[in-house]
Amino acid sequence: MKQQVLVLYLATSALDAPVVGWASYDGTGRTTPTTGDGDEPPYDSGVAALRDGWRLFQASQLIPPYPGHEYDTSFLKHEFFFEKLAD
């Protein structure tokens, strides 16, 4: 069994929130995805990925912003890791 990994960055911490960024990795070697190889996300939301058979195995910890820094920009906060196992 080999692992395929899908990382979705969502607009909020809810799995039904819209996808704002993504990355994918294919341990089977069948595909070679790379940064910027598509303009459309593979799914509209995390729930859509679940419905297509992806298994959620990690969600980012919710960390409140430091007082006075509520509007600073930095990393994408709502990161979800999904996997599929393939032969």
N, C-alpha and C positions, 0 to 999 in steps of 0.2 A: 504494500500500500504506500502511495506517495501523497504528499499533502499539497493542496492548492490553497493559497491564502489570499483573502480579499480584505483590504483595509478601507473602510468607509468613514469619512469625516462628515458628520451631520450638523445641521444648523443649530440644533439643540440637543439635549441629552435624551430625548425621546426617540425610540427606534422608528417611529413613523414620521420623523422629521425629514425634510428634503436633504439630499446628498449635496455637499458643497465641495468635496474633494475626494479623491480615491487613489488607490494603488493596488496592483495585483501582482502575485508571484506564483509561478507554476513549477512545482517540484517534479512534475511528470516530464518536463522537457518538450511537451507538445506545442506550447506557445512560448513566445519570448516578449511579454509585454514590457513597455518602457514608458518613462515619464513623458506625458504629452502626446501619447499616440491616439488620443481620441478626445473629441470635444463634449461628448455626451457621457454621463456616468453610466456604469453598467446596470444600475438599478436606481429607481426614484427614491427609495428609502431603505432602511435596514430591514423593515418588515418584508419588503419585496424580495430581498436576498434570502431571508428565512423561508419564504414561500417557494423559492426556487431550489431549496435543498441545502443552502449554506448553513453551517452550524456556528452560532456565536460562541466564541471562547474567551473573549476579553473585551471589557469596556473600560474606558479611561475613568480615573477617579475624578469626582467632582470637587474642584477646589475653588472656593470663593476668592474673588479678587482682593488684593490688599487694599485697605481703605485709601481712597484718593486715586486709585489706579483702575477704577471700574471701566474706563473708556480707552485704556491703552490697548494697542494691538500687539499680538505676539503669535504664538502657535495656535493651531486649530485645536480647540479644547475637547470636542466631542468625537473621540476616536473609537471605532469599533472594529475588532478583528474577527473575521469569519474564516471557516475552513471547509473544504470538501476533501474527502479521501478518494483517491482514484487508483486503479490498477496500473 
